[in-house]
Amino acid sequence: MPTPLELRYATMWKKTAVPDDLITNYQSYLRHRDLLPYMPYNVKVLEALVRLTVNIWDKDLRINRFGLLTLIKQYWNGVAPMKEKVPSYGSSQPREAWKGRKVMGAAAHKALCDLCVRLLTAETLPVTPRQFDCIKDLANHLLIEQSLDESQQLVLLLAEDKSKQVLTRILRHPVKSKTILRWVNAFYNDDEFRHRRAEMIAWKLDENPNYLIHLDLLIADFEYANAQDKKIIAEYSYEGSKRLPTVLDETFPGMFSPVKELRRDLDQYPNDKIEEDYKYLPPDVDFSKRFYSRAIMGHWLPHNKEEPDFGSLVKFFYTNLEKTQRISMLWGLYHSRLPIQIKRKRLQHFYIPDVHSTAYKIAIKLRDVKFMEWLGEMKMREGKG
């Protein structure tokens, strides 16, 4: 963080334009890296920084690659004033962090996207192990809301199984793409992508705004998620019961069946033998993310993970199948690349009072004032009715 004196020095640049040749080599980067985010934007300076990063990235030099990417991110996005929060991606607040990105020349933009796509899909990088995930997170961030050319899209598609971030950049590509649409159509019913149904629906809507997901497909998604969660529980139970010593039965006779082991936080028992084996249990479980209701999650697993209450899930899902279909379409429309006028009309089409909270969240995320006003009118009518 720059000192107050350095910040005052940086504000001096606001009186004059930042020179085009501020960044010419790695040494000039080192001189200006702390102050550059606070200087007025100069597209040629950003492009020079991008060229420098791309040109020396693969060279056998002792350089701060993570610092170079971080500076690109800071100067391109702009640094928020102190005490001002910028909404992060995935928050319920408007997505503004990258909407305010400055303009960049086409050549520099392509070079930066080429580098970030390569970094995001790479299995090894010339960085320290501690920086490996940080570099991938930076590359992913820089690609958010960026239109990629066909060659870049193909690189991501060939690596879609590498990480969740790669798949997200594919499914949330900001503009329509025939290449991605063909891929979505080919894998639309594939089990591997059932958990990304709303984003898959979005691509179908881009092709046909009147598309409606079939109930049979939602049922198949639901049953597959249940099967996967039950498999996780079975494996967790097996691994836990295999490693826990017989001292469980000796200390707490009749209390620990394999299922009960899942539902009891073993940390509460001050027994050295148990604690010694407890640390070898699987560190985490990752159940299917569902938008149905948090109230139908059941017992707690070790490490504060809830086990789904499958009986309540099944009852809730099949009782509210039409509501689930509407919610799926609402989120699909949110992720779609349709013009806002068409998107708003289709959102209104799928609205019913039971999905008001979902529709309101989407209106906030889209920052669509007209849709929010329409939702307010609907709420008032429902109150009078």
Residue pairs with C-beta under 8 A, 6 or more apart in sequence:
2 10
2 34
2 35
2 38
6 34
6 35
7 38
9 35
10 35
10 38
10 39
11 38
13 39
13 40
14 39
14 40
17 40
17 42
18 39
18 40
18 41
18 42
18 45
19 42
20 42
20 44
20 45
20 48
21 48
22 28
22 32
22 36
22 42
22 45
22 48
23 29
23 32
23 36
23 45
23 48
23 49
23 52
24 48
25 52
26 52
26 56
26 61
26 63
29 49
29 52
29 68
29 71
33 67
33 71
36 45
36 49
36 71
36 74
36 75
37 71
37 74
37 75
37 78
37 79
38 79
41 75
41 78
41 102
43 102
43 103
43 104
43 105
45 75
46 72
46 75
46 76
46 102
46 104
46 108
47 104
47 105
47 107
47 108
49 68
49 71
49 72
49 75
50 72
50 104
50 108
50 111
50 112
51 108
51 111
52 68
53 65
53 68
53 69
53 72
53 112
53 115
54 111
54 112
54 114
54 115
56 63
57 65
57 115
57 126
58 126
65 126
65 127
65 131
65 135
66 127
66 131
66 134
66 135
66 138
69 135
69 138
69 139
69 142
70 138
72 112
72 142
73 138
73 141
73 142
76 101
76 102
76 104
76 142
77 97
77 98
77 100
77 101
78 100
78 101
78 102
80 86
86 96
86 97
87 93
87 94
87 95
87 96
87 97
88 97
89 95
89 97
89 141
89 144
92 361
92 364
92 365
93 364
94 364
94 365
94 367
95 365
98 141
98 144
98 145
99 145
101 145
104 112
109 146
110 149
112 142
113 143
113 146
113 148
113 149
113 152
114 152
115 139
116 139
116 140
116 142
116 143
117 139
117 143
117 148
117 152
117 155
117 156
118 155
119 125
119 135
119 136
119 138
119 139
120 136
120 139
120 140
120 143
120 156
120 159
120 163
120 165
120 166
120 169
121 155
121 156
121 158
121 159
121 162
121 166
123 162
125 131
125 132
125 135
127 135
136 163
136 165
137 165
140 165
140 168
140 169
143 169
144 169
144 172
145 174
146 174
147 173
147 174
147 175
148 156
148 173
150 177
150 179
153 170
153 173
153 177
153 179
153 180
154 179
156 166
156 169
156 170
157 170
157 179
157 180
157 183
159 166
160 166
160 167
160 170
161 167
161 192
167 193
167 196
170 180
170 183
171 180
171 184
171 196
171 199
171 200
171 202
171 203
171 335
172 199
172 335
173 180
174 337
175 337
176 206
176 337
180 203
181 203
181 206
181 207
184 200
184 203
184 204
185 203
187 193
188 200
188 204
189 217
189 220
191 224
193 200
194 220
194 221
194 224
194 225
195 225
195 288
195 289
197 213
197 218
197 221
197 328
197 332
198 328
198 331
198 332
198 334
198 335
199 332
199 335
200 332
201 211
201 213
201 328
201 329
201 331
201 332
201 335
201 336
202 332
202 333
202 334
202 335
202 336
202 337
203 336
204 211
204 213
204 332
205 211
205 332
205 333
205 336
205 338
205 346
206 336
206 337
206 338
209 338
209 342
209 346
212 325
212 329
213 325
213 328
213 329
213 332
215 321
215 325
218 321
218 324
218 325
218 328
219 321
222 317
225 288
225 290
226 288
226 308
226 310
226 313
226 314
228 288
229 287
229 288
229 308
229 310
230 310
232 285
232 286
232 287
233 262
233 285
233 307
235 282
236 262
236 282
236 285
236 301
237 258
237 259
237 261
237 262
238 258
239 281
239 282
240 258
240 261
240 262
240 281
240 282
240 302
241 258
241 261
243 277
243 280
243 281
244 256
244 261
244 274
244 277
244 278
245 273
245 274
245 277
247 271
247 273
247 274
248 255
248 256
248 261
248 274
249 256
251 269
251 271
251 274
252 269
256 264
262 299
262 301
262 302
262 307
263 299
263 300
263 301
263 307
264 302
265 300
265 302
266 274
266 275
266 278
266 302
267 275
267 278
267 302
278 302
281 302
283 303
284 303
284 305
285 301
285 303
285 305
287 305
287 306
287 307
287 308
288 308
290 308
290 313
291 327
291 331
291 358
292 313
292 316
292 317
292 320
292 324
293 316
296 308
296 309
296 312
296 313
296 316
297 306
297 307
297 308
297 309
298 306
298 307
298 308
298 309
298 312
299 306
299 307
299 309
300 306
300 307
301 307
317 324
320 354
323 352
323 354
323 355
326 350
326 351
326 352
326 354
326 355
327 355
327 358
329 346
329 350
330 347
330 350
330 351
330 355
330 358
330 359
330 362
331 358
331 362
333 343
333 346
333 347
333 350
333 362
334 343
334 362
334 365
334 366
336 343
338 346
340 366
340 368
343 366
344 368
344 370
344 371
344 374
347 359
347 362
347 371
348 371
348 374
351 359
351 375
351 378
353 378
353 382
356 375
356 378
356 379
359 371
359 375
360 372
360 375
362 371
363 371
363 372
363 375
364 372
